[in-house]
Amino acid sequence: MLIFVWTDERKIRKLIKNPVGGLKRICNTATCPEYVSHPVMTYCLAIQLDQGLVFCSDSRTNAGPDRVSTYSKMHRFSVPGKRQLVMLTAGNLATTQAVMAILEREIKEDAETNLYTLDYVSDIADHVGELSVKTQKKYADSGPESGFNAEATFILGGQIKGQDQELYLIYPEGNHITVSKQFPYLQIGETKYGKPILDRIIRSDTSLENAMRCALVSMDSTMRSNATVGPPIELLFCPTGLSEKSESHRKFYENDEYLVKLREAWDVNIRKAFNDLPLLADL
């Protein structure tokens, strides 16, 4: 399907309808400065606190005028008392679903290398990265839609018995990074709208209550500015020490009472804070 858009500069932009990746522009950054390979339709974040790990993710996968689709982007794997792993996914849905399916099949079939046999969380991050690269290549190099953007990113966090909690962002290229001491959080997907409050509030010694509220405000700010990010919102806390009894998991739907109150309070107070800023007239 070809779509032509007549612009003010009288340029014709040719677009190809990609059934998996969305609308993909056939142009380069020189002729189309606003070039985007595919729309960002996800926002996930994770925070590493002294008390444990906080994870937050949206669930929207499609947001057209006549259809809204959802799919959980938070995946949990655990062996009670031995290891606890959480994975957040973003990017091409076919790629992320395929990677998760392979990881689950490896566990089911008791493969030599799986999430429960690797000795370190960093090794698990390497394994996920390798599977992601392999899957992306499979989709991008075959079929009638060869060449479309099959990239996916992951956040992996958790703990293995005898080790500290760890948190990693796994890039589409398969490599990964961890958090810094100054900014102990990671984001994937549509990151720009929810980042400012994280920069101002989150530190490793931030209280659990404040970190979880901050994660929700970060998510709500993103939903307000990008309609392709949306509920249900999942919020999870995993304490240090592999204690599943102390886990806290909550799912917030569109009109959840607490989410509405949080949004209204944030709107009122941020406007008040703005109005209380020093006046230029006082210079």
C-alpha positions as CSV (number, residue, x, y, z in Angstrom):
1,M,0.0,0.0,0.0
2,L,1.5,3.4,-1.0
3,I,0.6,6.6,0.7
4,F,1.7,10.0,-0.7
5,V,1.7,13.1,1.6
6,W,1.8,16.6,-0.1
7,T,3.9,18.9,2.1
8,D,4.4,22.6,2.4
9,E,7.8,22.2,0.6
10,R,5.9,20.4,-2.2
11,K,7.8,17.2,-1.5
12,I,6.2,13.9,-2.0
13,R,6.9,11.4,0.8
14,K,6.4,7.8,-0.1
15,L,5.4,5.5,2.8
16,I,5.1,1.8,3.0
17,K,2.5,0.3,5.3
18,N,4.4,-2.2,7.4
19,P,2.0,-4.6,9.2
20,V,4.4,-5.2,12.1
21,G,6.5,-2.0,12.5
22,G,3.8,0.6,11.6
23,L,4.3,3.3,8.9
24,K,7.9,3.4,7.7
25,R,9.1,6.4,5.7
26,I,11.3,5.8,2.6
27,C,13.5,8.8,2.8
28,N,16.7,9.8,4.6
29,T,17.5,12.4,7.3
30,A,18.8,14.8,4.7
31,T,15.6,15.0,2.7
32,C,13.3,14.3,5.7
33,P,14.8,15.7,8.9
34,E,11.9,14.3,10.9
35,Y,12.5,10.8,9.6
36,V,11.5,8.1,12.1
37,S,11.9,4.4,11.2
38,H,8.7,3.4,13.2
39,P,6.5,4.9,15.8
40,V,7.5,4.4,19.5
41,M,4.6,2.7,21.2
42,T,6.0,1.6,24.5
43,Y,7.3,3.1,27.8
44,C,9.0,1.0,30.4
45,L,11.3,1.9,33.3
46,A,13.1,0.3,36.2
47,I,14.7,1.8,39.3
48,Q,17.4,0.3,41.5
49,L,17.0,1.4,45.1
50,D,18.9,0.4,48.2
51,Q,15.6,-1.4,49.2
52,G,15.1,-3.3,45.9
53,L,14.0,-2.9,42.3
54,V,11.0,-1.0,41.0
55,F,9.5,-1.9,37.5
56,C,6.8,0.0,35.6
57,S,5.4,-0.7,32.2
58,D,2.5,0.3,29.9
59,S,0.6,-2.3,27.9
60,R,-0.4,-0.5,24.7
61,T,0.7,-2.1,21.4
62,N,-1.5,-0.3,18.9
63,A,-3.4,3.0,19.0
64,G,-5.2,3.7,15.8
65,P,-8.4,5.7,15.4
66,D,-10.6,2.6,15.5
67,R,-8.5,0.1,17.4
68,V,-6.5,0.0,20.7
69,S,-4.6,-3.2,21.5
70,T,-2.8,-4.1,24.7
71,Y,-0.2,-6.7,25.7
72,S,1.7,-7.0,28.9
73,K,5.4,-6.0,28.6
74,M,6.4,-7.2,32.0
75,H,7.6,-10.8,32.3
76,R,8.5,-12.6,35.5
77,F,10.7,-15.7,36.1
78,S,11.5,-17.1,39.5
79,V,12.8,-20.1,41.5
80,P,11.7,-19.4,45.1
81,G,14.6,-18.7,47.3
82,K,17.1,-19.1,44.5
83,R,16.6,-16.5,41.8
84,Q,14.2,-13.8,40.7
85,L,14.1,-12.2,37.3
86,V,11.9,-9.5,35.7
87,M,12.1,-8.5,32.1
88,L,10.5,-5.4,30.4
89,T,10.2,-5.3,26.6
90,A,10.0,-2.6,24.0
91,G,10.2,-2.3,20.2
92,N,9.0,-4.7,17.5
93,L,6.3,-6.8,19.1
94,A,7.0,-9.8,16.9
95,T,10.6,-9.8,18.0
96,T,9.9,-9.4,21.7
97,Q,7.2,-12.1,21.6
98,A,9.6,-14.5,19.8
99,V,12.4,-13.9,22.2
100,M,10.2,-14.4,25.2
101,A,8.8,-17.6,23.7
102,I,12.3,-19.0,23.2
103,L,13.2,-18.2,26.8
104,E,10.1,-20.0,28.1
105,R,10.7,-23.0,25.8
106,E,14.3,-23.3,26.9
107,I,13.1,-23.6,30.5
108,K,10.3,-26.0,29.6
109,E,12.7,-28.3,27.7
110,D,15.4,-28.0,30.3
111,A,17.9,-26.7,27.8
112,E,21.6,-26.6,28.9
113,T,21.5,-22.8,28.7
114,N,18.4,-21.1,30.1
115,L,17.3,-18.4,32.5
116,Y,17.6,-20.9,35.5
117,T,21.0,-22.4,34.7
118,L,23.2,-19.3,34.0
119,D,25.2,-18.2,37.0
120,Y,25.0,-14.4,36.8
121,V,22.4,-11.9,35.8
122,S,24.9,-10.3,33.4
123,D,25.3,-13.7,31.7
124,I,21.5,-13.8,31.3
125,A,21.6,-10.3,29.8
126,D,24.2,-11.6,27.2
127,H,21.9,-14.6,26.4
128,V,18.9,-12.4,25.9
129,G,20.9,-10.1,23.7
130,E,22.1,-12.9,21.5
131,L,18.6,-14.3,21.1
132,S,17.3,-10.8,20.2
133,V,20.0,-10.2,17.6
134,K,19.3,-13.6,16.0
135,T,15.5,-13.0,16.0
136,Q,15.9,-9.6,14.5
137,K,18.0,-10.9,11.7
138,K,15.6,-13.7,11.0
139,Y,12.7,-11.2,10.5
140,A,14.6,-8.4,8.8
141,D,16.3,-10.6,6.2
142,S,13.4,-12.8,5.0
143,G,10.0,-12.5,3.5
144,P,8.2,-9.8,1.5
145,E,8.8,-7.3,4.3
146,S,12.5,-7.8,4.2
147,G,14.3,-4.8,5.6
148,F,11.7,-3.5,8.0
149,N,12.7,-2.4,11.5
150,A,12.7,-5.5,13.8
151,E,14.6,-3.9,16.6
152,A,13.8,-4.6,20.2
153,T,15.2,-3.5,23.6
154,F,14.8,-5.1,27.0
155,I,15.3,-4.2,30.6
156,L,16.4,-7.1,32.8
157,G,16.5,-7.0,36.5
158,G,16.8,-9.4,39.3
159,Q,18.9,-11.3,41.8
160,I,20.5,-14.8,42.0
161,K,21.1,-16.3,45.5
162,G,24.4,-15.2,47.0
163,Q,24.6,-12.1,44.7
164,D,23.4,-8.5,44.8
165,Q,20.4,-7.3,42.7
166,E,21.4,-6.2,39.2
167,L,19.7,-4.1,36.5
168,Y,20.5,-4.0,32.8
169,L,19.3,-2.4,29.6
170,I,19.8,-4.7,26.6
171,Y,20.2,-2.8,23.3
172,P,19.0,-4.1,19.9
173,E,22.6,-4.8,19.0
174,G,22.8,-7.3,21.9
175,N,25.1,-5.4,24.2
176,H,24.0,-4.0,27.5
177,I,24.6,-1.4,30.2
178,T,23.7,-1.1,33.9
179,V,22.6,1.9,36.0
180,S,24.9,4.6,37.3
181,K,25.2,5.7,40.9
182,Q,24.0,9.2,40.0
183,F,21.0,8.1,38.0
184,P,20.0,4.6,39.2
185,Y,17.2,4.0,36.6
186,L,16.8,2.7,33.1
187,Q,14.2,3.5,30.4
188,I,13.1,1.9,27.1
189,G,10.6,3.0,24.5
190,E,9.2,6.5,24.6
191,T,11.6,7.9,27.2
192,K,11.8,11.6,26.8
193,Y,8.5,12.7,28.4
194,G,9.0,10.7,31.6
195,K,12.7,11.4,32.1
196,P,12.8,14.9,33.7
197,I,11.0,13.9,36.9
198,L,13.3,10.8,37.3
199,D,16.4,13.0,37.0
200,R,15.1,15.3,39.7
201,I,13.7,12.7,42.2
202,I,15.3,9.3,41.9
203,R,18.5,8.5,43.9
204,S,19.5,5.1,45.2
205,D,18.4,6.1,48.8
206,T,15.0,7.4,47.6
207,S,12.2,5.8,49.7
208,L,10.2,3.0,48.1
209,E,6.9,5.1,48.3
210,N,8.5,8.0,46.6
211,A,10.1,5.9,43.9
212,M,6.9,4.1,43.0
213,R,4.9,7.3,42.9
214,C,7.7,8.9,40.8
215,A,7.5,5.9,38.4
216,L,3.7,6.4,38.0
217,V,4.0,10.2,37.4
218,S,6.8,9.5,34.8
219,M,4.4,7.0,33.1
220,D,1.4,9.4,33.3
221,S,3.5,12.3,31.8
222,T,4.4,10.0,28.9
223,M,0.8,8.9,28.4
224,R,-0.3,12.6,28.4
225,S,2.1,13.5,25.6
226,N,2.0,10.3,23.5
227,A,-1.3,8.5,22.9
228,T,0.5,5.4,21.8
229,V,1.6,4.7,25.4
230,G,-1.3,3.7,27.6
231,P,-2.8,1.5,30.3
232,P,-3.1,-1.0,31.9
233,I,0.0,0.2,33.8
234,E,1.9,-2.5,35.7
235,L,4.0,-1.5,38.8
236,L,6.2,-4.1,40.6
237,F,8.5,-3.9,43.5
238,C,11.1,-6.7,44.2
239,P,12.9,-6.3,47.5
240,T,16.4,-7.4,48.1
241,G,16.9,-10.8,49.5
242,L,14.7,-12.9,47.2
243,S,11.7,-12.5,49.5
244,E,8.6,-13.1,47.4
245,K,6.3,-12.4,50.3
246,S,7.4,-8.8,50.3
247,E,6.8,-8.3,46.6
248,S,4.2,-5.7,45.6
249,H,2.5,-5.9,42.2
250,R,-0.3,-3.6,41.0
251,K,-2.1,-3.1,37.7
252,F,-3.7,0.2,37.0
253,Y,-6.5,0.5,34.4
254,E,-7.6,3.6,32.5
255,N,-9.9,5.0,35.2
256,D,-8.3,3.5,38.3
257,E,-9.2,5.7,41.3
258,Y,-5.7,6.1,42.6
259,L,-4.2,6.9,39.1
260,V,-6.9,9.6,38.6
261,K,-6.1,11.1,42.0
262,L,-2.4,11.0,41.3
263,R,-2.8,12.7,37.9
264,E,-5.1,15.4,39.3
265,A,-2.8,16.2,42.2
266,W,0.2,16.4,40.0
267,D,-1.5,18.7,37.6
268,V,-2.6,21.0,40.4
269,N,0.7,21.1,42.2
270,I,2.9,21.5,39.1
271,R,0.8,24.5,38.1
272,K,1.2,25.9,41.6
273,A,4.9,25.4,41.6
274,F,5.2,27.1,38.2
275,N,3.1,30.1,39.4
276,D,5.4,30.4,42.5
277,L,8.5,30.7,40.3
278,P,10.4,34.1,40.7
279,L,9.0,36.7,38.4
280,L,11.0,38.2,35.6
281,A,9.5,41.6,36.5
282,D,11.5,41.4,39.7
283,L,14.8,41.5,37.9
